[in-house]
Amino acid sequence: MSGILDLLNSDLGKSIISGVAGSTGNDTDKTGSVLTMALPVLMKAMQRNAATPEGAAGLMGAIQSKQNGNILDNLGGLFSGGVDDAVKK
């Protein structure tokens, strides 16, 4: 879990936080705090869901049907330019 939280403190993480803050109209400190609290909760929920064969298959299906891998190559663009821009690249 610390790896994900470390990401938020990296240059890429700060860029993501800044993009989310701009998209939501909140300041970067508040957005960073919310993401720092929310990410572990979301990751734990995904971990619990993936623990069952049905949950793991559902998670994999959602990942495969919603993107072709390019979105993972442009995480900074995901929030700075919006989801649609990141998916198109």
Backbone as JSON, one array per atom type, in Angstrom:
{
  "sequence": "MSGILDLLNSDLGKSIISGVAGSTGNDTDKTGSVLTMALPVLMKAMQRNAATPEGAAGLMGAIQSKQNGNILDNLGGLFSGGVDDAVKK",
  "N": [[0.82, -1.2, 0.0], [2.04, 1.16, 0.64], [3.49, 1.84, -1.61], [1.68, 2.95, -3.44], [0.87, 5.22, -2.08], [3.32, 6.48, -1.95], [3.56, 7.12, -4.62], [1.82, 9.3, -4.87], [3.34, 11.27, -3.69], [5.34, 11.65, -5.47], [6.72, 13.27, -8.44], [5.02, 12.69, -10.6], [2.71, 11.97, -9.18], [2.11, 14.39, -7.92], [1.48, 15.87, -10.16], [-0.8, 14.51, -11.01], [-2.48, 14.97, -8.81], [-2.68, 17.75, -8.97], [-4.01, 17.98, -11.45], [-6.45, 16.67, -10.86], [-7.36, 18.35, -8.86], [-7.72, 20.72, -10.33], [-9.73, 19.84, -12.08], [-11.83, 19.38, -10.36], [-12.15, 21.73, -9.03], [-11.07, 22.18, -6.54], [-8.58, 22.97, -4.01], [-5.07, 22.03, -4.19], [-3.95, 20.92, -1.85], [-6.16, 20.0, -0.34], [-7.23, 18.18, -2.18], [-5.09, 16.38, -2.42], [-5.07, 15.34, 0.18], [-7.56, 14.06, 0.28], [-7.25, 12.12, -1.75], [-5.12, 10.68, -0.65], [-6.37, 9.53, 1.54], [-8.43, 8.11, 0.29], [-7.34, 6.3, -1.62], [-6.09, 3.97, -0.29], [-8.42, 2.76, 0.74], [-9.91, 2.22, -1.59], [-8.13, 0.46, -2.88], [-8.05, -1.67, -1.05], [-10.69, -2.52, -1.2], [-10.75, -3.38, -3.87], [-8.91, -5.45, -3.66], [-10.24, -7.23, -1.92], [-12.44, -7.84, -3.55], [-11.18, -9.08, -5.7], [-10.38, -11.41, -4.57], [-12.09, -13.52, -4.86], [-12.97, -15.95, -7.36], [-14.98, -15.06, -9.14], [-15.02, -12.32, -8.65], [-12.39, -11.59, -9.34], [-12.4, -12.24, -12.05], [-14.36, -10.46, -12.92], [-13.13, -7.99, -12.36], [-10.88, -8.13, -14.03], [-12.17, -8.31, -16.49], [-13.43, -5.81, -16.57], [-11.23, -4.11, -16.68], [-10.07, -4.92, -19.11], [-12.12, -4.38, -20.94], [-12.51, -1.65, -20.84], [-10.24, -0.23, -21.52], [-7.29, -0.13, -23.58], [-4.73, -0.44, -22.67], [-3.24, 1.81, -23.21], [-3.96, 3.92, -21.57], [-2.6, 3.47, -19.24], [-0.08, 4.18, -19.93], [-0.13, 6.87, -19.86], [-0.61, 8.22, -17.34], [-0.41, 10.73, -16.11], [-1.74, 12.38, -17.94], [-4.24, 11.42, -17.64], [-5.64, 12.75, -15.63], [-4.95, 15.43, -15.96], [-5.73, 16.19, -18.53], [-8.16, 15.11, -18.7], [-10.27, 12.21, -18.65], [-11.2, 11.25, -21.13], [-9.32, 12.33, -22.95], [-6.97, 11.02, -22.12], [-7.57, 8.34, -22.66], [-7.83, 8.32, -25.41], [-5.23, 8.63, -26.33]],
  "CA": [[0.0, 0.0, 0.0], [2.88, 2.35, 0.71], [3.91, 2.19, -2.96], [0.67, 3.83, -4.03], [0.95, 6.51, -1.38], [4.57, 7.09, -2.4], [3.29, 7.68, -5.94], [1.22, 10.62, -4.7], [4.39, 12.22, -3.3], [6.29, 11.8, -6.57], [6.38, 14.33, -9.4], [3.83, 12.24, -11.32], [1.59, 12.07, -8.25], [1.77, 15.81, -7.76], [0.82, 16.27, -11.4], [-2.14, 13.92, -10.97], [-3.24, 15.72, -7.8], [-2.96, 19.07, -9.54], [-5.03, 17.81, -12.47], [-7.72, 16.37, -10.2], [-7.78, 19.58, -8.19], [-8.24, 21.61, -11.37], [-10.98, 19.29, -12.62], [-12.9, 19.44, -9.36], [-12.26, 23.07, -8.48], [-10.57, 22.22, -5.17], [-7.14, 23.25, -3.95], [-4.26, 20.82, -4.28], [-3.76, 20.32, -0.54], [-7.38, 19.26, -0.01], [-7.33, 17.06, -3.11], [-4.07, 15.41, -2.01], [-5.53, 14.69, 1.42], [-8.67, 13.15, -0.05], [-6.7, 10.98, -2.48], [-4.32, 9.9, 0.3], [-7.3, 8.73, 2.35], [-9.3, 7.26, -0.53], [-6.64, 5.24, -2.35], [-6.01, 2.7, 0.44], [-9.76, 2.18, 0.84], [-10.24, 1.66, -2.9], [-7.26, -0.68, -3.14], [-8.49, -2.76, -0.19], [-11.94, -3.03, -1.77], [-10.4, -4.14, -5.07], [-8.25, -6.67, -3.2], [-11.3, -8.13, -1.43], [-13.23, -8.26, -4.69], [-10.38, -9.97, -6.54], [-10.08, -12.64, -3.83], [-12.97, -14.59, -5.34], [-12.81, -16.13, -8.81], [-15.92, -14.21, -9.85], [-14.57, -10.94, -8.5], [-11.17, -11.42, -10.13], [-12.79, -12.24, -13.46], [-15.07, -9.2, -13.16], [-12.15, -6.9, -12.37], [-10.09, -8.26, -15.26], [-13.06, -7.96, -17.6], [-13.62, -4.35, -16.58], [-9.98, -3.5, -17.15], [-9.88, -5.21, -20.53], [-13.15, -3.78, -21.8], [-12.53, -0.19, -20.73], [-9.04, 0.42, -22.04], [-6.41, -1.02, -24.33], [-3.4, -0.35, -22.1], [-2.65, 3.13, -23.44], [-4.23, 4.82, -20.45], [-1.56, 3.26, -18.24], [1.12, 4.86, -20.41], [-0.32, 8.31, -19.75], [-1.33, 8.48, -16.09], [-0.47, 12.17, -15.88], [-2.77, 12.92, -18.82], [-5.54, 10.93, -17.22], [-6.33, 13.77, -14.85], [-4.7, 16.79, -16.4], [-6.5, 16.47, -19.74], [-9.46, 14.43, -18.61], [-10.27, 10.78, -18.94], [-11.36, 11.03, -22.57], [-8.05, 12.61, -23.62], [-5.99, 9.98, -21.78], [-7.95, 7.09, -23.31], [-7.63, 8.47, -26.85], [-3.8, 8.62, -26.67]],
  "C": [[0.86, 1.25, 0.0], [3.36, 2.77, -0.67], [2.96, 3.15, -3.64], [0.72, 5.21, -3.37], [2.24, 7.23, -1.73], [4.39, 7.73, -3.77], [2.7, 9.08, -5.82], [2.25, 11.68, -4.33], [5.42, 12.44, -4.41], [5.87, 12.95, -7.49], [5.13, 13.96, -10.19], [2.6, 12.37, -10.43], [1.14, 13.5, -8.04], [1.07, 16.36, -8.99], [-0.61, 15.75, -11.44], [-3.02, 14.69, -9.99], [-3.62, 17.09, -8.33], [-4.06, 19.0, -10.6], [-6.41, 17.53, -11.89], [-8.25, 17.62, -9.52], [-8.37, 20.56, -9.19], [-9.57, 21.16, -11.92], [-12.14, 19.44, -11.65], [-13.09, 20.82, -8.76], [-11.82, 23.18, -7.03], [-9.09, 22.56, -5.17], [-6.36, 21.95, -3.87], [-4.04, 20.15, -2.93], [-4.96, 19.46, -0.15], [-7.51, 18.02, -0.9], [-6.32, 15.98, -2.75], [-4.48, 14.65, -0.76], [-6.63, 13.68, 1.14], [-8.14, 11.92, -0.77], [-5.86, 10.09, -1.57], [-5.2, 9.03, 1.17], [-8.08, 7.72, 1.51], [-8.57, 6.1, -1.19], [-6.5, 3.94, -1.56], [-7.37, 2.0, 0.56], [-10.15, 1.52, -0.48], [-9.41, 0.42, -3.2], [-7.68, -1.88, -2.3], [-9.79, -3.36, -0.72], [-11.67, -3.85, -3.03], [-9.74, -5.47, -4.69], [-9.28, -7.69, -2.71], [-12.12, -8.68, -2.59], [-12.47, -9.28, -5.53], [-10.06, -11.29, -5.85], [-10.97, -13.8, -4.24], [-12.77, -14.75, -6.85], [-13.75, -15.23, -9.61], [-15.49, -12.74, -9.81], [-13.34, -10.65, -9.33], [-11.5, -11.37, -11.62], [-13.51, -10.94, -13.82], [-14.12, -8.02, -13.25], [-11.31, -6.94, -13.65], [-10.93, -7.9, -16.48], [-13.27, -6.46, -17.71], [-12.38, -3.64, -17.1], [-9.83, -3.7, -18.65], [-10.9, -4.52, -21.42], [-13.09, -2.26, -21.82], [-11.29, 0.5, -21.29], [-8.16, -0.61, -22.73], [-4.98, -0.98, -23.82], [-2.78, 1.03, -22.25], [-2.86, 4.07, -22.27], [-3.16, 4.68, -19.37], [-0.24, 3.91, -18.65], [1.04, 6.37, -20.22], [-1.11, 8.66, -18.49], [-1.44, 9.96, -15.79], [-1.57, 12.81, -16.7], [-4.16, 12.48, -18.43], [-6.31, 12.01, -16.49], [-6.08, 15.18, -15.33], [-5.51, 17.15, -17.64], [-7.86, 15.85, -19.72], [-9.34, 13.0, -19.05], [-10.36, 10.54, -20.44], [-10.05, 11.27, -23.31], [-7.03, 11.52, -23.36], [-6.3, 8.68, -22.5], [-7.67, 7.17, -24.8], [-6.18, 8.33, -27.25], [-3.26, 7.22, -26.79]]
}
